Amino acid sequence: MPEIDCKLQNLPSEEHFSRECNCLCWLDPKFLRYITRPPIATKRLSVDGRGRVVYRYKHPFRDGSTHVVLEPLDFIARLATLVPRPRMNLARFHGV
């Protein structure tokens, strides 16, 4: 295995490193959880018997609704609106 120079200095502690590749690689558990997180909570997402998508809310709304039922294409359309346009700045500033 070739020697790899990671050039990592002043990192927190020895427990966050892996020596399996003959170099020090920072493996922060919080960072790994963050980058592997799905865009929506898949535990609250299901499909009913008629093929519709059911998304359960984390907390009930004031009107008492606990979930929303959508047709698959409507669900995909709502997800697609959350994807930013190409070459668009993700930070938006409002006000003065």
N, C-alpha and C positions, 0 to 999 in steps of 0.2 A: 504494500500500500504506500503511495507517495506521501511525503511529508507536506502538509498544508499549513501555510502561515495565515492564521485568521486575523492577526494584528488587533486582537481584543485586549484592552487594558482597563484596569480599574473597574472590574465588574463585581457585583455584590458579594457573592460567597461561592465556596467550592461546590455546594450542593446543586447549583444551577448549571453545572457543566457536564459534558459527556466526553470521555476520553476514548471512545470506541473508534473514532476516525483519526486518531493520533493528533488531534487538535482540540482546542477548547471551543465548544459551541454552546452558546447561551440558550438554554431550554427553560424559559420561565413558564411555569404552569398557567399563570393567569393570561399570559400572552397567547399561549397555545389554545386555551379555551376561547379566547376572543376571536381568533382568526378562523376557528372551526365552527363557530356559531352559525346556525342557519338564519336567513333573513327574516323568517317568521317563525313563531313558536309551533313546531310540528306536533307537539304533544296536544295542542288544542285544535288541531286540524283533522278532519275526518270526512268520510264519504258516506252518505246515507244509502238506504236500499234502492232509491230511485236514481242514484248516480249523481246527486247534487253534492256540492261541497259545503260542509258545515264547519264554521269557525266559531269556537266558544270564546267569549270575552274573558279577560282576566278577572274583572270585577263587573257586576251587573250595572247597567246604566240606571239613571233616575227613573226612567219609565218602566223598569223591571226586565228589560230585554237582556238575555244572557248569551245569546248566540245569533249568528246571521247565517241564512241558508241561501246559497247562490248557485246558479248554473255554472258548469265548468268554464265556459267561455267568458261569462261575466266575471268570474273570479280571476281569470288570467288578465282580463282587461283592467281590473283594479290593480293588480300587481304591476302591470306594464306602465301604469301612470307613475309609479314610484321610481322607475329607472330614469336617471338624468339623461338629457339630450347630449349628443356627442359634442365635445369641446366646450361644454358649458361649465362655468364655475360653480362648484358645489356650495361655496359659502355665499349666502345671500344677506345683504344688509338692507335694513329698512329704517326709515326715520331720519332724523337729523344727526 
